Amino acid sequence: MPIYIAIGYGDRAGYDRTPEHIRQAAHDHDAWLKQRGVTMGIAGTPVQVRNPNGGGVQTEPGPYLSAGLPIAGFSIIKANDMDEAVALAAKSPCAVAHGVVEIWPLNEG
């Protein structure tokens, strides 16, 4: 079964302006996804890692990419196809609370 990486972007302001019953339904959906076997979690503080030409590891705190909304969380979804992955992500807190979810197919090499 194909694997998809979902990256959720959202902020507290969007979450807070979403009606409570919609937020609760989204959290219930996340709980159902976890029961289904989806791995998910809230984003912590990132660290950038570089090792140019294998000459030494360099780290820098903070995200490499910047966006209008911060990364809020990640999930690893097994779905039959992209349409199913989209349907599963569409009910997540980030998707319903004025954020966005990116779905990336994981092409195993």
C-alpha positions in Angstrom: 0.0 0.0 0.0 1.4 3.4 -0.9 2.7 5.7 1.9 2.1 9.4 2.1 3.7 12.0 4.3 1.3 14.7 5.5 2.6 18.0 6.8 0.1 20.2 8.6 0.5 24.0 8.8 -1.6 26.0 11.1 -1.5 28.5 13.9 -3.4 29.2 17.1 -5.4 32.1 15.7 -6.9 29.9 13.0 -7.6 27.1 15.5 -9.2 29.5 17.9 -11.6 31.0 15.3 -12.8 27.6 14.3 -16.0 26.5 16.1 -15.4 24.1 19.0 -17.6 21.3 17.5 -15.6 21.4 14.2 -12.3 21.3 16.1 -13.6 18.4 18.2 -14.7 16.4 15.2 -11.2 17.0 13.7 -9.5 15.7 16.9 -11.9 12.7 16.9 -10.9 12.0 13.3 -7.2 12.2 14.2 -7.9 9.6 17.0 -9.6 7.4 14.4 -6.6 7.7 12.1 -4.2 6.7 14.9 -6.4 3.6 15.5 -6.1 2.9 11.8 -2.3 2.9 12.2 -1.4 6.4 11.1 1.8 7.7 12.8 1.3 11.3 13.7 2.6 14.0 16.0 2.9 17.6 16.8 6.0 19.4 15.3 8.8 20.3 17.8 11.7 22.6 17.2 13.6 21.8 14.1 17.4 21.7 13.5 19.0 22.1 10.1 21.8 19.6 9.4 24.5 20.1 6.8 27.7 18.1 6.0 29.2 19.8 2.9 31.4 17.4 1.0 31.4 15.2 4.1 33.8 17.6 5.7 32.0 18.2 9.0 28.6 18.4 10.4 27.1 21.8 10.8 23.8 22.4 12.6 21.6 25.5 12.9 18.4 25.8 15.0 15.2 26.6 13.3 13.4 25.7 10.1 15.0 25.9 6.7 11.8 26.8 4.9 9.5 29.6 5.9 5.8 29.8 5.1 2.8 31.9 6.0 1.8 29.4 8.7 4.2 27.4 10.9 4.4 23.6 10.6 2.1 22.2 13.2 2.5 18.5 12.8 3.3 15.5 10.6 1.7 12.1 9.8 2.6 9.0 7.8 -0.5 7.7 6.1 -0.9 4.4 4.2 -3.7 4.9 1.6 -4.7 3.2 -1.6 -4.0 6.3 -3.6 -3.6 10.1 -3.4 -7.4 10.6 -3.5 -7.8 8.5 -0.3 -4.8 10.2 1.4 -6.4 13.6 0.6 -9.8 12.4 2.0 -8.1 11.3 5.2 -6.2 14.5 5.6 -9.1 16.8 4.8 -10.7 16.3 8.2 -7.6 17.0 10.2 -7.4 19.9 12.6 -5.0 21.8 10.3 -7.3 21.4 7.3 -10.4 22.5 9.0 -9.0 25.2 11.3 -7.9 27.6 8.5 -4.5 25.9 7.9 -3.3 23.6 5.2 -2.0 20.1 4.8 0.5 19.1 2.2 0.4 15.4 1.1 3.7 14.1 -0.3 3.9 10.6 -1.9 6.8 8.7 -0.4 8.6 7.1 -3.3 10.7 4.4 -1.8 14.0 4.0 -3.6 
